[in-house]
Amino acid sequence: MNVFTPLSFLVLLGFAVFPLAFLIAALLDAVLRQALWQALDKFTLD
């Protein structure tokens, strides 16, 4: 029983971290796309 506790903890940690990492990736993607569109707008205005 004592051997499986760290494994289950790691599994729970993985399930907790994966959505968080996905959320961070989505936020970064949105920010980078907004910056890209702003850069394109500046490029087309010039």
C-alpha positions, 0 to 999 in steps of 0.5 A, spaced: 500 500 500 505 504 501 508 503 494 502 505 490 501 512 494 506 516 491 504 513 484 497 515 485 499 522 488 503 523 481 497 521 477 493 526 481 498 531 480 498 529 472 491 530 472 491 537 476 497 539 472 495 537 465 488 542 464 492 548 467 498 547 462 493 546 457 489 553 459 496 556 460 498 554 452 491 557 450 492 563 454 499 564 451 496 562 444 491 568 444 496 573 447 501 571 441 495 571 436 493 578 438 500 581 438 501 578 431 495 581 429 497 588 432 504 587 428 500 586 422 496 592 423 502 596 424 505 593 418 499 595 413 498 602 416 505 603 415 
